[in-house]
Amino acid sequence: MTGPGRRNDNEPPIGRRMAELRMRRGMSQQVFADRIRKSKSWVDKVERGVRTLDRLSVIETVAAALGVAPDVLLAGKVAREPVTDTGGDVERVRAALARHDIPGSGNDGRPASSLAQLDDQAGYAWAAYRHGHHPRVLRLLPDLLDASRQVCHTQTGNACAAALLVRVYRLAAQVLVKVGEADLAWLAADRAMSAAAGDPWRAGLATISLAQALRALCQGRLAMTAAVTAVHQLDLAPSQVSRPDGTVLTGTLLIEAALAAAVSGDASAAGELTERVAHLACADGERHHDGTAFGPTPVDLARALVAMWIGDHQLAVVIHQRATSGNAWHLLPAEYRAAHLIDVTRAHLDLGDPHAAGRALVAADRIAPMETRIRPASRAALTAVLRAGPTAADVARLAATMGLSAASR
């Protein structure tokens, strides 16, 4: 049986790949060690093969600091199946985000869309996101970004137009995190913050996406600070918090802050934030809209991930099993459920239970196939499961679908 950090005889050592990528990016061992919160001695031992990378959570941290997908460290670059290759769509989104001019109406022979039409289109795109149809969202985004910027420019001062632009930039940021484009996601989230124009409500929504992008960049402390600051700004604007969905926004921001604290290794802050958000959770059901999700079940799911990221994997699995056993779990968006199942595979793998990790990935694929098949985290987890030994038939089928079976065994 082999672990996540072990390799086949014909593969270069994982430490050598880490060293090559580090040097290619011009980082000294000390600078790299500081980024991943390890000692220079630890980095040196891994690169020399004295110490093995055998925990998926550490492999993902190292990969993020190097700006690569975890499977590049685990097994080299793996060719993607065309159905999950979103590279061309991502480049079109990148081009749309890079534009600073305001697209003119009628350049393609079509009249400019109205604000109401664009709001409907944004609603459709967010619905696709909630169902995990991320390639479809990526295809919609370039035109939606251009049209939303145009209508916001022509209706300067219109709060609804500003809200639309924030909504579209947020969507871009969140789907880009899914496909492993953290830097580009940060750019989209930053644009959302600028479009929020100081409005506490819009800024709070934009901060959800900003915190997710910062976590993907291994900037947990910055993500926590951003989320806590947004909550403070909402607290200073009672009219915003008193809105019917005010608790949902505040609660979602506190969940993001707790997760960011855990990722950055601040167990004390993560615990305090989790307790604070638990007091807000109502027993009247789960509520979610456009990337926000709040209620007892999202809080419990966050507790599981916090426990996992601070190293208590057994507690993480116990909380996860409890949170996913009730009816409320099935009412959450497909994207949300599949994403959680993918994230929690870290706990299963670090507990030495690759079969449970495989079952979680198969379950995630049944809920939201594209969520599972395009995320670097799920590819890395499945690679680790395959390396651990014989797998169930459904896991092997998923691996074959994702083009991983031959390269990862």
C-alpha positions as CSV (number, residue, x, y, z in Angstrom):
1,M,0.0,0.0,0.0
2,T,1.3,3.5,-0.8
3,G,0.4,6.8,0.8
4,P,-0.2,10.2,-0.9
5,G,3.4,11.2,-0.8
6,R,4.8,7.9,-2.1
7,R,5.6,7.3,-5.8
8,N,6.1,4.7,-8.5
9,D,9.7,3.9,-9.4
10,N,9.5,5.6,-12.7
11,E,8.4,9.0,-11.2
12,P,10.8,11.7,-10.0
13,P,10.8,12.2,-6.2
14,I,8.2,14.6,-4.9
15,G,10.9,16.5,-3.1
16,R,12.8,17.0,-6.3
17,R,9.7,18.3,-8.1
18,M,9.1,20.7,-5.1
19,A,12.7,22.0,-5.4
20,E,12.5,22.5,-9.1
21,L,9.3,24.4,-8.9
22,R,10.6,26.5,-6.0
23,M,13.8,27.5,-7.8
24,R,11.8,28.2,-11.0
25,R,9.9,30.8,-9.1
26,G,13.0,32.3,-7.7
27,M,12.3,31.5,-4.0
28,S,15.0,30.6,-1.5
29,Q,14.4,27.7,0.9
30,Q,13.8,30.2,3.7
31,V,11.3,32.3,1.7
32,F,9.4,29.2,0.7
33,A,9.5,27.8,4.3
34,D,8.0,31.1,5.6
35,R,5.2,30.9,3.0
36,I,4.2,27.4,4.1
37,R,4.8,28.0,7.8
38,K,7.5,25.4,8.0
39,S,11.2,25.5,8.9
40,K,14.0,25.8,6.4
41,S,15.4,22.5,7.7
42,W,12.0,20.8,6.9
43,V,12.1,22.2,3.3
44,D,15.7,21.0,2.9
45,K,15.0,17.5,4.2
46,V,12.0,17.1,1.9
47,E,13.9,18.3,-1.1
48,R,16.8,15.9,-0.4
49,G,14.4,13.0,0.1
50,V,15.3,12.6,3.8
51,R,11.7,13.4,4.7
52,T,8.6,12.4,2.7
53,L,5.5,14.4,2.0
54,D,2.8,12.0,3.2
55,R,-0.1,14.2,4.2
56,L,-2.5,15.5,1.6
57,S,-3.2,18.6,3.6
58,V,0.5,19.5,3.5
59,I,0.9,18.6,-0.2
60,E,-2.0,21.0,-1.0
61,T,-0.4,23.8,1.0
62,V,2.9,23.3,-0.7
63,A,1.3,23.1,-4.2
64,A,-0.7,26.3,-3.5
65,A,2.5,28.2,-2.5
66,L,4.2,27.0,-5.7
67,G,1.2,28.0,-7.8
68,V,0.4,24.5,-9.1
69,A,-2.3,21.9,-8.8
70,P,-1.5,19.2,-6.1
71,D,-1.5,16.4,-8.7
72,V,1.5,18.1,-10.3
73,L,3.5,17.3,-7.2
74,L,1.8,13.9,-6.7
75,A,2.2,12.5,-10.2
76,G,3.4,15.1,-12.6
77,K,1.0,16.8,-15.1
78,V,-1.9,14.7,-16.0
79,A,-3.7,15.3,-19.3
80,R,-7.3,16.4,-18.8
81,E,-10.2,14.9,-20.5
82,P,-11.7,17.4,-23.0
83,V,-15.1,17.5,-21.1
84,T,-13.4,19.0,-18.0
85,D,-10.8,21.1,-19.8
86,T,-11.9,24.7,-19.1
87,G,-8.7,26.4,-20.2
88,G,-10.1,28.2,-23.2
89,D,-13.1,29.5,-21.2
90,V,-10.9,30.7,-18.4
91,E,-8.8,32.6,-20.9
92,R,-11.9,34.4,-22.2
93,V,-12.9,35.3,-18.7
94,R,-9.3,36.6,-18.1
95,A,-9.6,38.8,-21.2
96,A,-13.0,40.1,-20.0
97,L,-11.5,41.0,-16.6
98,A,-8.5,42.6,-18.2
99,R,-10.6,45.1,-20.2
100,H,-10.7,48.6,-18.9
101,D,-12.7,50.2,-21.8
102,I,-16.5,50.2,-21.7
103,P,-17.9,48.0,-24.5
104,G,-20.2,50.0,-26.8
105,S,-23.7,48.9,-27.6
106,G,-24.5,47.4,-30.9
107,N,-20.9,46.5,-31.8
108,D,-22.1,43.0,-32.8
109,G,-25.3,44.2,-34.3
110,R,-27.3,43.5,-31.1
111,P,-28.9,46.1,-28.9
112,A,-27.5,46.5,-25.4
113,S,-29.3,44.4,-22.7
114,S,-31.4,46.2,-20.1
115,L,-30.6,46.1,-16.4
116,A,-33.6,43.8,-15.9
117,Q,-32.4,41.4,-18.6
118,L,-28.9,41.3,-17.2
119,D,-30.2,40.7,-13.7
120,D,-32.1,37.7,-15.1
121,Q,-29.0,36.4,-16.9
122,A,-27.0,36.8,-13.7
123,G,-29.7,34.9,-11.8
124,Y,-29.5,32.1,-14.4
125,A,-25.7,32.0,-14.1
126,W,-25.8,31.8,-10.3
127,A,-28.4,29.0,-10.5
128,A,-26.0,27.1,-12.8
129,Y,-23.2,27.7,-10.2
130,R,-25.3,26.4,-7.4
131,H,-26.0,23.2,-9.4
132,G,-22.3,22.8,-10.0
133,H,-22.4,23.5,-13.8
134,H,-19.2,25.5,-13.7
135,P,-18.2,25.1,-17.4
136,R,-21.5,26.6,-18.3
137,V,-20.9,29.5,-15.9
138,L,-17.4,30.1,-17.4
139,R,-19.0,30.3,-20.9
140,L,-21.6,32.8,-19.8
141,L,-19.2,35.1,-17.9
142,P,-17.3,37.0,-20.6
143,D,-20.4,38.5,-22.2
144,L,-22.1,39.0,-18.8
145,L,-19.1,40.9,-17.4
146,D,-18.9,43.2,-20.5
147,A,-22.6,43.9,-20.5
148,S,-22.8,44.5,-16.7
149,R,-19.9,46.9,-16.9
150,Q,-21.6,48.8,-19.8
151,V,-24.9,49.1,-18.0
152,C,-23.2,50.2,-14.8
153,H,-21.3,52.9,-16.7
154,T,-24.4,54.2,-18.5
155,Q,-26.4,54.3,-15.2
156,T,-23.8,55.8,-12.9
157,G,-25.3,56.2,-9.4
158,N,-27.9,53.5,-9.9
159,A,-27.7,51.2,-6.9
160,C,-29.3,48.3,-8.8
161,A,-26.6,48.6,-11.6
162,A,-23.8,48.6,-9.0
163,A,-25.4,45.6,-7.2
164,L,-25.5,43.8,-10.6
165,L,-21.8,44.4,-11.2
166,V,-20.9,43.2,-7.7
167,R,-23.0,40.1,-8.3
168,V,-21.3,39.2,-11.6
169,Y,-17.8,39.9,-10.3
170,R,-18.5,37.7,-7.3
171,L,-19.7,34.9,-9.5
172,A,-16.5,35.1,-11.6
173,A,-14.3,35.0,-8.4
174,Q,-16.1,32.0,-6.9
175,V,-16.1,29.9,-10.1
176,L,-12.4,30.7,-10.8
177,V,-11.5,29.4,-7.3
178,K,-13.2,26.2,-8.3
179,V,-11.0,25.7,-11.3
180,G,-7.8,26.5,-9.5
181,E,-7.3,30.0,-10.8
182,A,-6.8,31.7,-7.4
183,D,-4.9,34.8,-8.7
184,L,-7.5,35.5,-11.3
185,A,-10.2,34.9,-8.7
186,W,-8.6,37.5,-6.4
187,L,-8.7,40.0,-9.3
188,A,-12.4,39.4,-9.8
189,A,-13.1,39.7,-6.1
190,D,-11.1,42.9,-5.9
191,R,-13.2,44.3,-8.7
192,A,-16.3,43.3,-6.8
193,M,-15.0,45.2,-3.8
194,S,-14.4,48.3,-5.9
195,A,-17.8,48.1,-7.5
196,A,-19.4,47.8,-4.0
197,A,-18.4,51.5,-3.6
198,G,-18.5,51.6,0.2
199,D,-22.0,50.2,0.6
200,P,-21.7,47.8,3.6
201,W,-24.2,45.3,2.2
202,R,-22.6,45.1,-1.3
203,A,-19.1,45.1,0.3
204,G,-20.1,42.3,2.6
205,L,-21.2,40.1,-0.3
206,A,-18.0,40.9,-2.2
207,T,-16.0,40.0,0.8
208,I,-17.3,36.5,0.8
209,S,-15.7,36.0,-2.6
210,L,-12.6,37.9,-1.6
211,A,-12.1,35.7,1.5
212,Q,-12.5,32.5,-0.6
213,A,-9.9,33.8,-3.1
214,L,-7.5,34.7,-0.4
215,R,-7.8,31.3,1.2
216,A,-7.1,29.7,-2.1
217,L,-3.9,31.8,-2.2
218,C,-2.9,30.5,1.2
219,Q,-3.5,33.9,2.7
220,G,-5.8,32.8,5.5
221,R,-5.0,35.6,7.9
222,L,-5.8,38.2,5.3
223,A,-9.0,36.4,4.5
224,M,-10.0,36.3,8.2
225,T,-9.3,40.0,8.6
226,A,-11.3,40.9,5.5
227,A,-14.3,38.9,6.7
228,V,-14.3,40.2,10.3
229,T,-13.9,43.8,9.0
230,A,-17.0,43.3,6.7
231,V,-19.0,42.0,9.7
232,H,-17.9,45.0,11.7
233,Q,-19.0,47.4,8.9
234,L,-22.4,45.7,8.8
235,D,-22.7,46.0,12.6
236,L,-22.2,49.8,12.2
237,A,-25.1,49.9,9.7
238,P,-28.1,48.5,11.6
239,S,-30.4,49.1,8.7
240,Q,-28.3,46.6,6.7
241,V,-28.3,43.9,9.4
242,S,-32.0,44.3,10.0
243,R,-32.7,43.2,6.4
244,P,-34.5,39.8,6.2
245,D,-31.3,38.2,4.9
246,G,-29.0,40.2,7.1
247,T,-28.3,37.3,9.4
248,V,-27.5,35.1,6.4
249,L,-24.8,37.5,5.2
250,T,-23.3,38.1,8.6
251,G,-23.3,34.3,9.3
252,T,-21.7,33.5,6.0
253,L,-19.0,36.0,6.6
254,L,-18.3,34.6,10.1
255,I,-18.1,31.1,8.6
256,E,-15.6,32.4,6.1
257,A,-13.6,34.0,8.9
258,A,-13.6,30.8,11.0
259,L,-12.4,28.7,8.0
260,A,-9.7,31.3,7.2
261,A,-8.5,31.3,10.8
262,A,-8.3,27.5,10.8
263,V,-6.4,27.5,7.5
264,S,-3.9,30.0,8.9
265,G,-3.3,27.8,12.0
266,D,-5.1,30.1,14.4
267,A,-7.1,27.5,16.3
268,S,-8.1,30.0,19.1
269,A,-9.6,32.5,16.7
270,A,-11.2,29.7,14.6
271,G,-12.9,28.4,17.8
272,E,-14.1,31.8,18.9
273,L,-15.5,32.6,15.5
274,T,-17.2,29.2,15.2
275,E,-18.9,29.7,18.6
276,R,-20.0,33.2,17.6
277,V,-21.6,32.1,14.3
278,A,-23.3,29.1,16.1
279,H,-25.2,31.6,18.2
280,L,-26.6,33.2,15.1
281,A,-27.8,30.0,13.5
282,C,-31.5,29.7,13.7
283,A,-33.5,26.5,13.9
284,D,-36.0,27.6,11.2
285,G,-34.1,25.9,8.3
286,E,-31.3,26.6,6.0
287,R,-31.2,29.7,3.8
288,H,-29.0,30.3,0.8
289,H,-28.7,32.7,-2.1
290,D,-26.0,33.7,-4.6
291,G,-23.0,32.1,-2.7
292,T,-24.3,32.6,0.8
293,A,-25.5,29.7,2.9
294,F,-26.4,29.8,6.6
295,G,-28.2,27.8,9.2
296,P,-27.4,25.0,11.6
297,T,-26.2,22.6,8.9
298,P,-23.7,25.0,7.2
299,V,-22.4,25.9,10.7
300,D,-21.8,22.2,11.5
301,L,-20.2,21.6,8.1
302,A,-17.9,24.6,8.9
303,R,-17.1,23.1,12.4
304,A,-16.0,19.9,10.6
305,L,-13.7,21.7,8.3
306,V,-12.3,23.8,11.1
307,A,-11.5,20.7,13.1
308,M,-9.9,19.1,10.0
309,W,-7.7,22.1,9.3
310,I,-6.5,22.4,12.9
311,G,-5.5,18.7,12.9
312,D,-8.4,17.0,14.7
313,H,-9.4,14.7,11.8
314,Q,-11.4,12.2,13.9
315,L,-13.6,15.0,15.3
316,A,-13.9,16.4,11.8
317,V,-15.3,13.1,10.5
318,V,-17.7,12.7,13.5
319,I,-19.1,16.2,12.9
320,H,-19.3,15.6,9.2
321,Q,-21.2,12.4,9.5
322,R,-23.7,14.0,11.9
323,A,-24.2,17.1,9.7
324,T,-24.8,15.1,6.5
325,S,-27.2,12.6,8.0
326,G,-30.2,14.9,8.4
327,N,-32.7,16.1,5.8
328,A,-31.3,19.7,6.0
329,W,-28.2,18.5,4.2
330,H,-30.1,17.6,1.1
331,L,-31.7,21.0,0.9
332,L,-28.3,22.7,0.5
333,P,-27.2,23.6,-3.1
334,A,-25.5,20.8,-5.0
335,E,-22.3,22.8,-5.4
336,Y,-22.1,23.4,-1.6
337,R,-22.6,19.7,-0.8
338,A,-20.2,18.4,-3.3
339,A,-17.6,21.0,-2.4
340,H,-17.8,19.9,1.3
341,L,-17.5,16.2,0.4
342,I,-14.3,17.0,-1.6
343,D,-12.8,19.1,1.2
344,V,-13.5,16.5,3.9
345,T,-11.5,13.8,2.0
346,R,-8.4,15.4,3.6
347,A,-9.6,14.1,7.0
348,H,-10.3,10.6,5.7
349,L,-6.9,10.4,4.0
350,D,-5.0,11.7,7.0
351,L,-6.8,9.2,9.1
352,G,-5.5,6.4,6.8
353,D,-9.0,5.7,5.4
354,P,-8.7,6.0,1.6
355,H,-11.9,3.9,1.1
356,A,-13.9,6.6,2.9
357,A,-12.2,9.3,0.9
358,G,-13.1,7.4,-2.3
359,R,-16.7,7.1,-1.2
360,A,-16.9,10.8,-0.5
361,L,-15.6,11.6,-4.0
362,V,-18.1,9.3,-5.7
363,A,-20.9,10.8,-3.6
364,A,-19.7,14.3,-4.7
365,D,-19.6,13.3,-8.3
366,R,-23.2,12.0,-8.1
367,I,-24.3,15.3,-6.6
368,A,-22.4,17.7,-8.9
369,P,-20.2,16.0,-11.5
370,M,-18.5,19.1,-12.8
371,E,-17.7,20.3,-9.3
372,T,-15.8,17.0,-8.8
373,R,-14.2,16.7,-12.2
374,I,-12.7,20.2,-12.6
375,R,-11.4,20.9,-9.1
376,P,-7.7,20.4,-8.5
377,A,-8.4,19.3,-4.9
378,S,-10.6,16.5,-6.0
379,R,-8.1,15.3,-8.6
380,A,-5.4,15.3,-5.9
381,A,-7.6,13.4,-3.5
382,L,-8.5,10.8,-6.1
383,T,-4.8,10.4,-7.0
384,A,-4.1,9.7,-3.3
385,V,-6.9,7.2,-3.1
386,L,-5.7,5.3,-6.2
387,R,-2.2,5.2,-4.8
388,A,-3.4,3.6,-1.6
389,G,-4.2,0.3,-3.3
390,P,-7.2,-1.5,-4.8
391,T,-10.3,0.6,-5.2
392,A,-14.0,0.0,-5.5
393,A,-15.4,-0.2,-9.0
394,D,-17.3,3.1,-8.7
395,V,-14.0,4.8,-7.6
396,A,-12.2,3.3,-10.6
397,R,-14.9,4.4,-13.0
398,L,-14.7,8.0,-11.6
399,A,-10.9,7.9,-12.0
400,A,-11.2,6.7,-15.6
401,T,-13.7,9.5,-16.4
402,M,-11.3,12.0,-15.0
403,G,-8.4,10.5,-16.9
404,L,-6.5,9.6,-13.7
405,S,-6.5,5.8,-13.6
406,A,-3.5,5.1,-15.8
407,A,-1.4,8.0,-14.6
408,S,-2.0,7.6,-10.9
409,R,-1.8,3.9,-10.0
